[in-house]
């Protein structure tokens, strides 16, 4: 089982490192970063006009954390 997981990680790392050009990697990371930052700003902005509703938008925080985790996995696959 452990060998299969290591093989899967090696395949993924080789795909990101060798299969993607530098331009593709930079574009993917920039797009993910922009979407993550927009979601965190939506989370922090909250509802200013409707005080009856919850002030924070929790799904945007979850999406932001998932996007940052994907960015971390991609950067680990590329540089480790």
C-alpha positions in Angstrom: 0.0 0.0 0.0 2.8 2.4 1.0 4.7 1.6 -2.2 1.6 2.3 -4.3 1.1 5.7 -2.6 4.8 6.6 -3.1 4.5 5.6 -6.7 1.4 7.7 -7.2 3.2 10.7 -5.6 6.2 10.2 -7.8 4.0 10.1 -10.9 2.2 13.2 -9.9 5.4 15.0 -9.1 7.0 14.1 -12.4 3.9 15.2 -14.2 4.0 18.6 -12.5 7.7 19.0 -12.8 8.4 17.6 -16.3 5.0 17.7 -17.9 4.2 21.3 -17.2 6.2 24.1 -18.6 7.2 27.0 -16.3 4.6 29.2 -17.9 1.8 26.7 -17.3 2.9 26.3 -13.7 3.0 30.1 -13.1 -0.4 30.6 -14.7 -2.0 27.8 -12.7 -0.5 29.1 -9.4 -1.6 32.7 -10.2 -5.1 31.7 -11.0 -5.5 29.6 -7.9 -3.9 32.4 -5.8 -6.3 35.0 -7.2 -9.3 32.9 -6.6 -8.1 32.2 -3.0 -7.5 35.9 -2.3 -11.0 36.8 -3.7 -12.6 34.2 -1.4 -10.7 35.3 1.7 -11.7 38.9 1.0 -15.3 37.9 0.6 -15.0 36.1 3.9 -13.5 39.1 5.7 -15.9 41.6 4.1 -19.0 39.8 5.4 -22.5 41.3 5.3 -22.4 45.0 6.0 -26.0 45.8 5.0 -27.9 43.0 6.6 -26.9 42.8 10.2 -29.6 40.1 10.9 -27.6 37.6 8.8 -24.4 35.9 9.8 -21.5 38.4 9.4 -19.1 35.8 7.8 -19.5 33.7 4.7 -18.1 30.4 5.9 -18.2 28.5 2.5 -15.8 31.1 1.0 -13.4 30.4 3.8 -13.5 26.7 3.2 -13.0 27.2 -0.6 -10.1 29.6 0.2 -8.4 27.0 2.4 -8.9 24.2 -0.2 -7.3 26.5 -2.9 -4.3 27.3 -0.6 -3.9 23.5 0.1 -3.9 22.8 -3.6 -1.3 25.4 -4.1 0.8 23.9 -1.4 0.6 20.4 -2.9 1.5 21.7 -6.3 4.5 23.6 -5.0 5.7 20.6 -3.0 5.3 18.4 -6.1 7.3 20.9 -8.2 10.1 21.7 -5.8 10.6 18.7 -3.5 
